[in-house]
Amino acid sequence: MAEVPAVEVVSTASVHLLSAAAVHLGLAEDLPEHRDLDEARTLIDALAGLLTAAAPHLGHHHAAPLRDGLKSLQLAFREASAIPDATGEGPGEKFTGPVYG
């Protein structure tokens, strides 16, 4: 682990959070019927917190695609919700600010 750059550790953890949230939103090809919005909310919150804290250290090249993925998940969550959260109160929005489609 000592030889693995921090940017790789953060990026890998972010991809795991992105993937897990997508599964819980029912976006996974192999589990399209699976949906657990409570689990998805937790994962999106964790991803948003991690990216907000780490982005200044990641640089635009690494942070931008992760932020794009996060925004896509936030929008998918809003679409999947029977009663969407108010703007600014969705998963991760306390870290990222309001997300608009």
N, C-alpha and C positions, 0 to 999 in steps of 0.2 A: 504494500500500500504506500510505502514511503516514496516510491518512484512515480506514482500516479499523480498527475497534476490535478489540482483542486477543480479546475474547470471541467475535467472529465468526470470526476466524481459527482459534481453537481448536475452535469448534463445527463449522466446515466440515471441518477435518482429522479430527475425530472421526467425523463422518458418513461420510467416505471410508473410514476404517478399519472402521467398522461394516459398511458395504456390502461391502467387499472380503472381510471375514471371513465374512459371510453367504454370499457366492458360494462360498467355499472349503469351507463346511460343507454345500453342496448345497441351500441354502435359497432360491436365486434362481429365480424362476418360469421364466426363459428358459434356465437351465442346471441343472435339477433333478438331473441325473445326475453333475454335476461334484462331486468331493469331494477335497480335499487337506488333510488335518488338520495336516500340518506347517506349511503356509502359514497356515492358520487360527490355529494356536497363536501364531505370530509376530505376526500382526496383532492378536490379542486381547491379548497381552502388551503390545504397543505402545500400544494403546488404554487399557488399564488404567493403565499408567505415566503417560500423558498426562493422563488424568482425575484421577488421584491428585494429581499435581503442580499441576494447574490449578484443581481444584474450589474451593479457598478463594477464588480470584479470579473465578470464574464466577457465584457466587451460586446459590442453590437452584433458582431458576426455570430456569436454563440447565443446571445440572449434573444435576438429578434425571432428566430423560428420557434423558440420555446414559448415566447409571449404570444405568438400567433396561434400556436396550439392551445394555449390556455384560453385565449379569447374564443376560439372555436368551441371548446368544451363549455365555457360559460354560456354561450349562445344556445348550444344544444341542450343544456340543462334547462334554460328558460323555455325552450320549445317543448321539452318533454314534460314540463310541470303542468299539472291540471290547473293549478292556481299559481301563476308566475309570481316570483318575488317582486317587490317594488324596485324600480331602478335604483341601483346603489346598494341594495340589500341582498343581492344574489350571492352565490358562492364565490368567494375570493374577492368580491368587490370592495371589502373593507381594506384590502391591500392594493388593488389595482385602480380603484375608482369605478364609476359607473361604466358599464359595457353596453354599447349600442351596436345593432346589426347594421 
